[in-house]
Amino acid sequence: MHRTTNKNTPVSGPVIAGFSLADRCVLCVGGLTGARNHYRIAIEQHQGRFIHHDGGREDNLHRLQPMLNGADMVVCASGNISHNAYHLVKQLCVGYVDFICSRQSKKANSNRKY
């Protein structure tokens, strides 16, 4: 598991009063760089631990399973992840951890041919 930020990194933005992740580990799989940074900021503002796997673009899929085993919650960007990574996440999360699957960004959808 790797951490994309350290505890000395300042975090800014709105914070929801009274909401805390209580040091729970949130794994974000896939996603665009900008979205990943927003997730990191939001999670750390609420006392959560952020970890990230790029969904198979550069990170090895063999690293994904141990990261999933250590996560309390998983956020999966379905439009920016390999099919194999998506199915692995879905298979390993069902019934064990909270799983949130976000749709593609509008930018990704605008490139799709219908």
Backbone bond lengths (Angstrom), bond angles and torsions (degrees), N, CA, C in turn:
res aa  C-N    CA-C-N  psi(-1)  N-CA   C-N-CA  omega(-1)  CA-C   N-CA-C  phi
1 M - - - 1.433 - - 1.511 109.42 -
2 H 1.322 115.45 140.76 1.445 117.06 175.79 1.518 110.34 -127.17
3 R 1.286 115.93 151.08 1.451 122.52 -179.36 1.519 106.82 -107.24
4 T 1.325 117.26 131.49 1.456 120.30 -175.36 1.514 112.69 -87.83
5 T 1.289 118.91 -2.59 1.449 121.94 179.63 1.515 108.78 -146.33
6 N 1.312 117.05 169.58 1.450 118.97 175.18 1.513 109.72 -119.18
7 K 1.315 117.18 169.21 1.454 121.54 -174.51 1.520 112.67 -68.69
8 N 1.336 118.85 -14.14 1.450 121.77 179.71 1.523 112.64 -87.13
9 T 1.344 117.71 -6.25 1.448 120.89 -179.77 1.520 109.22 -73.13
10 P 1.357 118.02 123.50 1.458 119.06 178.62 1.520 110.40 -69.25
11 V 1.319 115.91 142.99 1.450 122.24 -179.63 1.516 107.42 -122.24
12 S 1.340 116.52 131.76 1.460 119.36 -179.71 1.517 110.01 -128.20
13 G 1.337 116.03 163.78 1.447 121.80 179.15 1.506 110.82 125.97
14 P 1.348 117.20 174.39 1.459 120.14 -177.59 1.525 111.68 -69.29
15 V 1.306 115.59 143.16 1.456 122.03 178.61 1.523 107.99 -122.27
16 I 1.327 117.09 132.45 1.453 121.54 178.03 1.521 107.91 -79.35
17 A 1.318 116.38 119.63 1.460 121.56 -176.57 1.523 110.63 -61.82
18 G 1.322 115.88 133.77 1.459 121.27 174.17 1.517 115.21 83.53
19 F 1.327 118.85 -4.45 1.462 120.89 -179.23 1.519 109.74 -98.61
20 S 1.327 116.36 127.54 1.453 120.68 179.42 1.523 109.90 -139.93
21 L 1.309 115.47 139.21 1.468 120.75 173.67 1.523 110.84 -84.28
22 A 1.334 116.83 -5.31 1.468 123.16 174.04 1.527 112.42 50.92
23 D 1.323 116.81 49.56 1.466 124.10 177.02 1.527 113.36 63.36
24 R 1.331 117.30 21.81 1.464 120.04 174.51 1.525 108.95 -73.08
25 C 1.314 115.53 150.27 1.460 122.37 -178.46 1.530 109.78 -93.21
26 V 1.340 116.18 123.71 1.461 121.83 178.91 1.529 108.13 -113.85
27 L 1.324 115.79 119.23 1.457 122.74 178.60 1.520 108.95 -98.07
28 C 1.321 117.43 124.54 1.458 122.50 173.91 1.525 107.37 -104.35
29 V 1.320 116.22 125.35 1.455 121.75 -178.52 1.522 108.28 -113.37
30 G 1.334 116.29 124.95 1.450 121.43 -179.27 1.520 111.03 77.64
31 G 1.309 115.25 -164.06 1.457 120.30 177.02 1.509 113.24 100.01
32 L 1.309 114.65 154.73 1.450 121.58 176.69 1.520 109.18 -76.41
33 T 1.313 117.32 155.81 1.464 122.01 -176.74 1.524 111.90 -55.66
34 G 1.323 117.83 -45.17 1.466 120.91 -179.38 1.513 112.35 -62.42
35 A 1.319 117.57 -43.19 1.460 121.11 179.11 1.523 110.62 -65.70
36 R 1.317 116.13 -40.02 1.467 120.50 178.99 1.524 110.40 -59.50
37 N 1.317 117.02 -41.18 1.461 120.15 179.41 1.529 111.55 -66.13
38 H 1.323 117.53 -36.92 1.472 120.59 176.93 1.526 110.92 -65.75
39 Y 1.334 116.43 -42.49 1.466 119.75 176.86 1.531 110.42 -60.04
40 R 1.334 116.34 -45.59 1.463 120.50 -179.57 1.524 110.95 -57.64
41 I 1.321 115.88 -48.24 1.467 120.22 -178.81 1.528 110.68 -61.31
42 A 1.333 116.78 -48.11 1.467 120.50 -178.11 1.526 111.68 -62.54
43 I 1.316 116.71 -42.81 1.469 120.86 -178.44 1.524 110.53 -66.38
44 E 1.318 117.21 -45.20 1.463 119.81 -178.09 1.521 112.40 -71.59
45 Q 1.334 118.31 -28.72 1.457 120.78 175.42 1.528 111.01 -64.29
46 H 1.304 115.98 -27.07 1.461 121.02 -178.17 1.524 111.85 -105.51
47 Q 1.322 115.83 30.82 1.461 124.38 173.90 1.525 113.47 59.14
48 G 1.327 117.18 33.10 1.451 121.69 174.62 1.524 110.57 -100.21
49 R 1.327 115.88 165.33 1.469 121.85 175.80 1.528 107.56 -105.44
50 F 1.310 116.92 124.73 1.460 123.43 -176.60 1.523 110.80 -100.43
51 I 1.336 116.15 129.47 1.458 121.08 170.05 1.526 107.36 -132.69
52 H 1.323 116.59 156.60 1.460 120.34 -174.90 1.523 111.73 -139.88
53 H 1.318 114.84 142.25 1.464 123.44 170.35 1.521 105.66 -128.76
54 D 1.312 118.03 133.64 1.464 120.00 -172.98 1.532 114.68 -76.23
55 G 1.304 118.14 3.25 1.460 120.42 175.97 1.511 114.55 83.00
56 G 1.326 116.82 19.33 1.454 120.13 175.49 1.507 114.82 100.05
57 R 1.309 118.97 3.50 1.469 120.38 178.22 1.527 109.93 -71.00
58 E 1.327 117.32 -54.76 1.466 121.90 176.99 1.523 111.63 -122.57
59 D 1.334 116.49 -35.46 1.467 120.03 178.58 1.530 109.26 -70.89
60 N 1.308 116.54 138.59 1.451 122.76 179.72 1.526 110.19 -69.96
61 L 1.326 117.09 137.03 1.468 120.75 179.57 1.525 112.26 -62.46
62 H 1.344 117.71 -25.24 1.465 120.21 179.19 1.531 110.80 -65.55
63 R 1.321 117.68 -23.05 1.468 121.18 177.96 1.528 111.63 -77.76
64 L 1.333 116.63 -19.42 1.462 120.67 -174.44 1.531 113.02 -68.31
65 Q 1.320 118.27 -43.51 1.464 120.17 -176.53 1.528 112.78 -60.21
66 P 1.339 120.53 -46.91 1.469 118.63 177.31 1.530 112.78 -63.12
67 M 1.327 116.60 -33.18 1.458 119.88 177.40 1.526 110.25 -66.91
68 L 1.334 116.64 -40.72 1.468 120.82 177.24 1.528 110.99 -64.02
69 N 1.328 116.61 -38.87 1.467 120.43 -179.90 1.524 111.97 -63.21
70 G 1.334 117.23 -29.41 1.455 120.62 -178.33 1.511 114.55 -93.21
71 A 1.332 117.83 -1.66 1.467 121.32 -175.49 1.521 111.91 -92.29
72 D 1.342 114.97 145.24 1.455 121.38 173.06 1.526 110.92 -93.30
73 M 1.330 115.80 -23.95 1.454 122.19 -179.73 1.525 107.84 -148.22
74 V 1.343 115.76 145.68 1.458 120.63 179.64 1.523 108.78 -127.17
75 V 1.341 115.75 130.69 1.455 122.94 172.93 1.520 105.79 -111.24
76 C 1.322 116.38 124.25 1.456 121.52 -174.85 1.528 109.36 -120.58
77 A 1.322 117.51 120.16 1.463 122.29 176.97 1.524 108.31 -87.63
78 S 1.311 116.82 95.18 1.463 121.13 -169.51 1.517 114.33 -63.00
79 G 1.316 119.45 -23.16 1.454 120.96 -178.87 1.514 113.86 -86.30
80 N 1.316 117.79 -8.31 1.459 121.64 -175.36 1.522 110.80 -132.20
81 I 1.329 115.10 51.38 1.455 121.64 -176.20 1.532 107.63 -152.44
82 S 1.315 117.14 147.74 1.471 119.30 178.23 1.533 109.61 -70.83
83 H 1.319 115.82 155.51 1.470 120.46 178.87 1.524 110.69 -59.17
84 N 1.331 116.30 -42.67 1.467 119.74 -179.25 1.522 111.45 -62.52
85 A 1.335 117.06 -42.59 1.460 120.32 179.54 1.522 110.21 -65.67
86 Y 1.328 117.59 -42.75 1.462 120.89 -179.76 1.531 110.87 -59.97
87 H 1.324 117.08 -47.22 1.469 120.26 -179.03 1.526 111.57 -66.67
88 L 1.316 117.86 -35.63 1.462 120.97 176.55 1.523 110.36 -64.47
89 V 1.324 116.69 -46.09 1.467 121.00 178.69 1.521 110.06 -59.79
90 K 1.318 116.43 -50.06 1.464 120.79 -178.31 1.527 111.54 -60.70
91 Q 1.320 116.64 -44.40 1.467 121.40 -178.62 1.529 111.69 -63.92
92 L 1.321 117.34 -43.88 1.460 120.45 -175.41 1.521 113.73 -80.49
93 C 1.331 117.77 -20.65 1.462 120.57 -176.69 1.524 113.53 -88.07
94 V 1.313 118.11 -29.97 1.460 120.86 -173.36 1.527 110.79 -55.85
95 G 1.324 114.60 118.55 1.457 120.68 176.90 1.519 115.82 83.08
96 Y 1.335 118.22 -5.09 1.460 119.64 -175.96 1.524 114.16 -115.67
97 V 1.316 117.59 -43.10 1.467 120.67 -179.71 1.522 108.77 -133.05
98 D 1.340 116.43 160.44 1.453 120.55 174.24 1.519 108.74 -67.17
99 F 1.318 116.24 133.94 1.462 122.05 -174.15 1.516 108.91 -128.95
100 I 1.330 116.86 122.38 1.458 122.32 177.67 1.512 106.97 -119.23
101 C 1.320 116.23 124.74 1.458 120.51 179.14 1.520 107.76 -111.87
102 S 1.325 116.82 114.33 1.458 120.33 179.39 1.517 109.63 -93.97
103 R 1.317 115.84 151.60 1.464 120.53 179.87 1.512 110.71 -80.61
104 Q 1.333 114.79 173.63 1.461 121.15 178.46 1.522 110.04 -61.27
105 S 1.315 115.21 154.09 1.454 120.10 174.12 1.526 108.74 -70.71
106 K 1.331 116.88 161.04 1.465 120.64 177.63 1.514 110.84 -61.09
107 K 1.331 116.93 -35.34 1.457 120.47 178.77 1.529 110.42 -62.34
108 A 1.331 117.06 -43.73 1.460 120.62 179.08 1.519 110.39 -65.32
109 N 1.337 117.81 -39.38 1.457 121.11 179.37 1.514 112.23 -66.87
110 S 1.339 117.90 -31.53 1.459 120.00 -177.28 1.526 112.29 -68.42
111 N 1.334 117.07 -19.56 1.468 120.70 179.29 1.524 112.56 -89.75
112 R 1.309 117.42 -5.80 1.458 121.85 -176.92 1.527 110.72 -76.96
113 K 1.323 117.19 136.64 1.468 123.19 178.00 1.525 108.08 -94.12
114 Y 1.331 116.34 128.17 1.476 120.74 179.81 1.506 110.32 -106.36
